[in-house]
Amino acid sequence: MNDQSKIDQQNRRAFLREGSLGIGTLACAWLLNQEQTQATPKNLPKDKPTFDLKPKRSHFEPTAKAMISLFQHGGPAHMDLTDPKPELTKFDGTDYKGDVAYSFANAASKKLLGTKWKFRKHGECGTELSELLPNIGGIADDICLVRSMHTGANGHEVSIRYFHGGIPGVLGRPHYASWLLYGLGSETQDLPSYMVLTDPGGHPVDGVNNWSSGFMPPLFQGTVLRPKEPRILNLDAPPHLQGKPQEQNLAFLQTLNKRHAKNFPGEADLEARIASYELAARMQTAAREALDISQETQATQKLYGIDQKETQEYGTRCLIARRLVERGVRFVQMFLAGQPWDNHSNIGTALPGICRRTDKPSAALVTDLKQRGMLDEVIVHWGGEIGRLPVTQDQGDPKKHGRDHNGQGFSIWFAGGGFKPGMAYGATDEVGHRAVENVVTPNDYQATLFHLFGLNWQDVIYHHNSQPQIITAGRQARVVEEILA
């Protein structure tokens, strides 16, 4: 390194240390865990790795341009919500004759547990849904309900990582949203392309692994918004640096960055880091506007349940999610604290409680997108990592009974973005234990999403440790054509 380079580095460090504009915290998530990797989507020149988020061409014409995932940690009880099982209710209290894999053997039982809630047909499609989901029932004609999901594992983390990273239980894999950003880039240069809306009560099970970019650079990982106001800290520069001084300082910083980058040509990690700081600066204006739901009409806020205590928080985040994709954000994922659908006990009270909190806002998101003409290009996903068993998890007092984990068969649903509306696909057995018809795995889920975004999932290739990687890591997958419009 020559003397001038040393001086430049010292100047840069002094400038960042002494002239902070409050954007460092915002950019921090983009700068952690840098790895020496090389990446080349198949639709880009193989001799020129890229880490930027500039828009890239899809392999073919996409149906979807953005996605909002309403992830329901814990495993919603499908036989109580989305998958009616008259036989289960008929034989309530009798012994199940099949084999059961329990997660909690100390409270295990083979007594069948029928649902406490009534199902009825909804919409012109006639899809049967539980009385616990009246608002989602109201959008039955807009959703594609998959009743045959299968992970083959009952654990939370193992199945979460399967859904998000492509392999059951394996840490260090990029989230499928990271793959989408890598292959497609961003439609906005003023906001992060992959945003995470967490719960005020805390992180979900498996914590930050839920939005990790794994072995990809952190440019592709999820950017987490604070669950309470202000949702982004340090968005404003200190008073004495606002306005013209800030513009001049940022211009000077950009000059230093470019000069420094010239000394390290082709250093992709450095280029990504500089781009992250520049994005953080642009967000000072764009993020403030995007997160301001006061611009929405009272009718819209009421639609999401923001006027009601029970749905206010989740409804607010659903509305923010819509505002983000409306402004070019590629992927938004919402989480709940812990795993509120993990109803091992007290299912009679716990399940209605989490339904009341999430049902109305979830349905409102689909309705709002449709009213605005956005649903055709935005996928909405609702579902957890597993379901529940059809047998009782015995807690002594019958009023405290619940259901254990079940990754053998459960339900999720989609709306918009090219999914066929008003249909139910696949089936579990007569008591809801195992998927037996048109089984869909998380790898199928990923392949189908990539297809809707205009990507051949096998052709989005990332080189890690000189080895080509794809989202499914070589596991078998298929595009589920039957559920596409």
C-alpha positions in Angstrom: 0.0 0.0 0.0 1.5 3.4 -1.0 1.6 6.5 1.3 -1.3 8.2 -0.4 -3.5 5.1 0.2 -2.6 5.1 3.9 -3.5 8.7 4.1 -6.8 8.1 2.3 -7.7 5.3 4.7 -6.9 7.4 7.7 -9.0 10.2 6.4 -11.9 7.9 5.8 -11.7 6.4 9.3 -11.4 9.8 10.9 -14.4 11.1 8.9 -16.6 8.2 9.8 -15.6 8.3 13.4 -15.9 12.1 13.9 -18.5 13.1 11.4 -21.2 10.5 11.8 -24.5 11.4 10.2 -26.5 8.7 12.0 -26.7 6.3 9.1 -24.2 3.8 10.4 -26.7 1.9 12.5 -29.1 1.6 9.6 -26.4 0.2 7.4 -24.9 -2.1 10.0 -27.0 -5.1 9.0 -25.6 -5.0 5.5 -22.0 -5.1 6.8 -21.9 -8.1 9.1 -20.4 -11.6 8.3 -18.7 -10.7 5.0 -17.4 -13.8 3.3 -15.0 -14.4 0.4 -17.4 -15.9 -2.0 -18.2 -15.6 -5.7 -21.6 -15.4 -7.2 -22.9 -15.6 -10.7 -26.5 -16.0 -11.7 -26.8 -18.0 -14.9 -28.3 -15.0 -16.7 -25.2 -12.9 -16.0 -21.7 -13.1 -17.5 -19.8 -15.9 -15.7 -16.6 -14.0 -15.6 -18.0 -11.0 -13.7 -19.4 -11.8 -10.3 -22.0 -9.3 -9.1 -23.2 -8.3 -5.6 -25.4 -5.4 -6.6 -29.2 -5.1 -6.4 -29.7 -3.5 -9.8 -32.7 -5.0 -11.7 -31.8 -8.2 -13.6 -33.6 -10.0 -16.3 -35.7 -13.0 -15.4 -35.4 -16.2 -17.4 -38.9 -15.8 -18.7 -41.9 -13.4 -18.2 -42.8 -13.4 -14.5 -46.2 -13.4 -13.0 -45.2 -12.1 -9.7 -43.0 -9.0 -8.9 -43.2 -9.0 -5.1 -44.2 -11.3 -2.2 -45.5 -10.8 1.4 -45.1 -13.9 3.6 -47.2 -14.0 6.7 -45.3 -16.7 8.6 -47.2 -18.3 11.4 -44.6 -19.8 13.7 -45.6 -22.8 15.8 -47.8 -24.9 13.5 -51.4 -23.9 13.1 -53.8 -26.8 13.8 -55.1 -27.5 10.3 -57.9 -29.8 11.4 -59.3 -26.9 13.5 -58.8 -24.2 10.9 -58.5 -25.2 7.2 -58.9 -28.9 6.8 -62.3 -30.3 8.0 -62.2 -33.9 9.3 -65.7 -35.2 10.1 -64.2 -38.7 10.8 -61.9 -37.1 13.4 -64.8 -35.5 15.2 -67.0 -38.6 14.9 -64.4 -40.8 16.6 -63.3 -38.2 19.2 -62.0 -39.9 22.3 -61.3 -43.3 20.7 -57.9 -44.8 20.0 -56.1 -43.9 16.8 -55.0 -47.1 15.1 -52.1 -45.6 13.1 -48.5 -45.0 14.1 -47.8 -41.6 15.6 -44.4 -39.8 16.1 -44.6 -37.7 19.2 -42.4 -34.8 20.1 -43.5 -34.8 23.7 -43.9 -38.5 24.7 -44.5 -37.6 28.4 -47.9 -36.3 27.5 -48.5 -38.5 24.5 -51.9 -40.1 23.8 -53.5 -42.1 21.0 -56.9 -40.6 21.8 -58.3 -38.8 18.8 -59.2 -35.2 19.4 -62.1 -33.8 17.3 -62.3 -30.1 16.6 -64.3 -27.9 18.9 -65.2 -25.5 16.1 -67.6 -25.6 13.1 -66.7 -25.5 9.5 -68.8 -24.1 6.7 -68.4 -23.5 2.9 -67.3 -20.0 1.8 -67.6 -18.1 -1.5 -68.5 -19.4 -4.9 -65.7 -21.9 -4.6 -67.2 -23.5 -1.6 -64.0 -24.0 0.3 -64.7 -25.1 3.9 -63.0 -23.1 6.6 -63.4 -22.9 10.4 -65.5 -20.4 12.2 -62.2 -19.2 13.8 -61.3 -17.7 10.4 -64.3 -15.7 9.4 -62.4 -13.0 7.6 -60.2 -15.4 5.7 -63.4 -17.2 4.8 -64.5 -13.9 3.3 -61.6 -14.1 0.8 -62.0 -17.8 0.0 -62.5 -17.0 -3.7 -59.2 -15.3 -3.8 -57.0 -17.9 -2.1 -55.3 -21.1 -3.1 -55.4 -23.4 -0.1 -52.8 -26.3 -0.1 -53.9 -29.0 2.3 -51.1 -31.4 1.6 -47.9 -29.8 2.9 -45.3 -32.2 4.1 -41.9 -31.7 5.7 -41.4 -35.2 7.1 -40.1 -33.7 10.4 -42.1 -32.6 13.5 -39.6 -30.1 14.9 -39.9 -26.4 14.6 -36.4 -25.4 13.6 -35.8 -28.3 11.3 -38.9 -27.5 9.3 -38.5 -23.7 9.4 -35.0 -24.1 7.9 -36.4 -26.4 5.3 -39.0 -23.8 4.2 -36.6 -20.9 4.2 -33.3 -22.5 3.3 -34.1 -25.6 1.3 -32.6 -28.3 3.5 -34.3 -29.6 6.8 -32.5 -28.4 9.9 -29.3 -27.1 8.2 -28.0 -23.7 9.3 -26.0 -21.4 7.1 -28.3 -21.6 4.1 -29.6 -18.4 2.4 -33.3 -17.7 2.8 -35.2 -18.2 -0.5 -35.8 -14.4 -0.6 -32.0 -13.9 -0.7 -31.9 -16.2 -3.8 -34.7 -14.1 -5.4 -32.8 -10.9 -4.8 -29.6 -12.5 -6.1 -31.3 -13.6 -9.2 -33.6 -10.6 -9.9 -32.1 -7.6 -8.0 -34.4 -4.8 -6.8 -37.1 -2.6 -8.3 -36.2 0.1 -5.9 -32.8 1.7 -5.1 -34.2 3.7 -2.2 -35.4 0.9 0.1 -34.0 -2.5 1.0 -35.4 -5.1 -1.3 -35.9 -7.7 1.5 -37.6 -6.4 4.7 -38.5 -8.2 7.9 -41.3 -7.0 10.2 -40.9 -8.5 13.6 -43.2 -8.7 16.6 -43.0 -6.2 19.6 -43.0 -9.3 21.8 -39.7 -10.5 20.5 -38.1 -12.5 17.7 -39.7 -15.7 16.4 -38.4 -19.2 17.1 -34.9 -19.6 15.5 -34.4 -15.9 15.7 -32.3 -14.1 13.1 -31.8 -17.4 11.2 -35.2 -16.8 9.8 -33.9 -14.0 7.5 -30.2 -14.9 7.1 -28.5 -14.7 3.7 -26.3 -17.6 4.9 -23.2 -18.0 2.7 -24.3 -15.1 0.5 -23.1 -11.6 1.2 -25.3 -9.7 3.7 -26.4 -7.5 0.9 -29.0 -10.2 0.3 -30.2 -10.7 3.9 -33.4 -9.3 5.4 -33.3 -5.8 6.8 -35.3 -5.8 10.1 -37.6 -2.9 11.0 -38.1 -2.1 14.6 -41.5 -3.4 15.8 -42.3 -0.1 17.5 -42.0 3.5 16.5 -39.6 4.8 15.5 -39.2 1.8 13.2 -35.8 2.9 12.0 -33.5 4.6 14.5 -31.1 7.5 13.5 -33.1 8.2 10.4 -32.4 11.9 10.8 -29.0 13.5 10.8 -28.0 15.6 13.8 -29.6 19.1 13.6 -26.3 20.9 12.9 -25.6 18.6 9.9 -29.0 18.6 8.3 -29.6 20.2 4.9 -26.7 21.5 2.9 -24.0 20.3 5.3 -25.3 16.7 5.1 -25.4 16.8 1.3 -21.8 18.1 1.2 -20.6 15.5 3.7 -22.3 12.6 1.8 -20.8 13.9 -1.5 -17.4 14.0 0.2 -17.9 10.5 1.6 -18.8 9.2 -1.8 -15.7 10.7 -3.3 -13.6 8.9 -0.7 -15.4 5.7 -1.2 -14.8 5.8 -5.0 -11.2 6.6 -4.6 -10.7 3.8 -2.1 -12.5 1.3 -4.4 -10.2 2.2 -7.2 -7.3 0.9 -5.1 -9.1 -2.5 -4.9 -10.6 -3.2 -8.3 -13.0 -6.1 -8.4 -13.3 -6.4 -4.6 -17.0 -7.3 -4.5 -17.4 -7.2 -0.8 -16.1 -3.6 -0.7 -18.4 -2.6 -3.5 -21.3 -4.1 -1.6 -20.4 -2.2 1.5 -20.2 1.1 -0.3 -23.6 0.4 -1.9 -25.0 -0.3 1.5 -23.9 3.1 2.9 -25.4 4.8 -0.2 -28.7 3.0 0.3 -28.8 4.0 3.9 -28.5 7.7 2.9 -31.3 7.4 0.4 -33.5 5.7 2.9 -33.6 8.8 5.1 -36.3 10.2 2.8 -37.9 7.1 1.2 -38.3 5.0 4.4 -39.9 7.9 6.3 -42.6 8.2 3.7 -43.1 4.5 3.2 -43.7 3.8 6.9 -46.1 6.7 7.5 -49.5 5.0 7.6 -51.2 8.3 8.6 -51.4 8.9 4.9 -53.9 6.1 4.6 -57.6 6.7 4.8 -59.6 5.9 7.9 -61.5 3.3 5.8 -58.3 1.5 4.9 -57.0 1.6 8.5 -60.3 0.2 9.7 -60.1 -2.5 7.1 -56.9 -3.8 8.7 -58.4 -3.5 12.2 -56.1 -0.7 13.3 -59.0 0.8 15.2 -59.3 -2.3 17.4 -57.0 -3.2 20.2 -56.7 -6.9 19.4 -55.8 -6.4 15.7 -54.1 -3.0 15.8 -50.5 -4.2 16.0 -50.7 -7.0 13.4 -52.9 -4.9 11.2 -50.4 -2.0 11.3 -47.6 -4.3 10.1 -49.8 -5.8 7.3 -50.5 -2.3 6.1 -46.8 -1.3 6.2 -46.1 -4.5 4.2 -48.5 -3.4 1.5 -46.9 0.1 1.4 -43.5 -1.4 1.1 -44.2 -3.6 -1.9 -46.2 -0.7 -3.4 -42.8 1.2 -3.4 -40.8 -1.6 -5.1 -39.7 -3.8 -2.2 -39.3 -7.3 -3.6 -40.0 -9.4 -0.4 -41.5 -8.7 3.0 -41.9 -11.3 5.7 -43.9 -10.9 8.9 -43.2 -12.9 12.0 -44.9 -13.4 15.4 -43.0 -13.5 18.7 -42.0 -17.0 19.7 -44.5 -19.6 18.3 -48.0 -18.6 19.3 -49.6 -21.4 17.1 -47.7 -24.1 19.1 -50.8 -25.2 21.0 -49.6 -28.1 23.1 -52.0 -27.1 25.8 -55.1 -24.9 26.3 -55.9 -25.1 22.6 -59.5 -24.2 23.4 -58.5 -20.7 24.4 -55.1 -20.2 22.8 -56.1 -21.0 19.3 -59.1 -18.6 19.2 -56.8 -15.9 20.7 -54.2 -16.0 17.9 -56.9 -16.3 15.3 -58.6 -13.1 16.5 -55.3 -11.3 16.4 -54.3 -12.3 12.8 -57.4 -13.3 10.9 -58.8 -9.8 10.0 -55.4 -8.2 9.1 -54.4 -11.1 6.9 -57.7 -11.0 5.0 -57.5 -7.2 4.8 -54.1 -7.4 3.1 -55.5 -9.6 0.3 -58.6 -7.4 -0.1 -56.6 -4.2 -0.1 -54.1 -5.5 -2.7 -57.0 -6.6 -4.9 -58.8 -3.3 -4.6 -55.6 -1.5 -5.7 -55.0 -3.7 -8.7 -51.9 -5.1 -7.1 -52.9 -8.7 -6.3 -52.1 -10.0 -9.8 -48.4 -9.2 -9.2 -48.0 -9.7 -5.5 -48.0 -13.1 -3.8 -49.4 -13.3 -0.3 -48.4 -16.4 1.7 -49.9 -17.5 5.0 -48.8 -20.6 6.9 -46.5 -22.1 9.4 -43.7 -24.7 9.3 -45.7 -27.7 10.5 -49.3 -28.6 11.6 -50.7 -30.5 14.6 -51.5 -34.1 15.4 -55.1 -35.4 15.4 -54.6 -37.0 18.8 -54.8 -35.4 22.3 -51.7 -34.1 24.0 -52.9 -34.9 27.5 -52.4 -32.2 30.1 -54.5 -33.9 32.8 -57.4 -31.5 32.9 -59.4 -32.0 29.6 -59.8 -28.2 29.4 -56.1 -27.9 29.1 -55.5 -30.5 26.4 -53.7 -29.5 23.2 -52.1 -31.0 20.1 -48.5 -32.1 19.5 -46.3 -31.3 16.4 -47.1 -32.8 13.0 -44.9 -32.3 9.9 -46.5 -35.2 8.0 -49.5 -33.2 6.7 -50.8 -29.6 7.1 -52.1 -26.6 5.3 -50.9 -23.2 4.0 -52.5 -20.8 1.6 -51.5 -18.3 -1.1 -53.2 -15.4 -2.9 -52.3 -13.5 -6.0 -49.1 -13.4 -8.1 -50.2 -16.2 -10.4 -51.7 -18.7 -8.0 -55.1 -20.1 -9.0 -57.8 -18.5 -6.8 -60.7 -20.2 -5.2 -59.3 -23.7 -5.0 -58.2 -26.3 -2.4 -55.4 -28.6 -3.5 -54.2 -31.9 -2.0 -55.5 -33.8 1.0 -54.6 -35.4 4.2 -56.0 -38.7 5.5 -59.4 -39.0 7.2 -58.1 -37.7 10.5 -55.6 -35.1 9.2 -52.4 -36.9 10.1 -50.6 -37.4 6.9 -50.7 -35.8 3.4 -51.9 -38.5 1.1 -52.9 -36.7 -2.1 -50.8 -34.3 -4.2 -48.1 -34.0 -1.6 -46.2 -30.7 -1.6 -42.8 -30.2 0.1 -41.0 -27.0 1.0 -38.7 -27.6 -2.0 -41.8 -27.7 -4.3 -42.9 -24.5 -2.6 -39.6 -22.8 -3.4 -39.6 -24.1 -7.0 -43.1 -22.8 -7.6 -42.3 -19.4 -6.2 -39.2 -19.1 -8.4 -41.3 -20.0 -11.4 -43.9 -17.3 -10.6 -41.0 -14.8 -10.4 -39.8 -15.8 -13.8 -36.9 -18.0 -12.7 -35.9 -21.6 -13.4 -35.0 -22.6 -9.9 -32.2 -25.0 -11.1 -30.5 -22.2 -13.0 -30.1 -19.7 -10.2 -26.6 -20.8 -9.3 -24.4 -19.4 -6.6 -20.8 -20.5 -6.1 -19.8 -21.1 -2.5 -16.3 -22.4 -1.7 -16.0 -23.1 -5.5 -19.0 -25.3 -5.4 -22.2 -24.5 -7.3 -25.2 -24.1 -5.1 -29.0 -23.9 -5.8 -31.9 -23.2 -3.5 -32.8 -26.9 -3.0 -29.2 -28.0 -2.7 -29.9 -30.7 -5.3 -33.0 -32.1 -3.5 -35.9 -33.2 -5.7 -38.4 -30.5 -6.4 -41.2 -29.6 -8.8 -43.2 -26.6 -9.9 -46.8 -27.4 -8.7 -48.4 -26.5 -12.0 -51.9 -27.5 -10.8 -52.2 -24.6 -8.4 -51.1 -21.9 -11.0 -53.6 -19.8 -12.9 
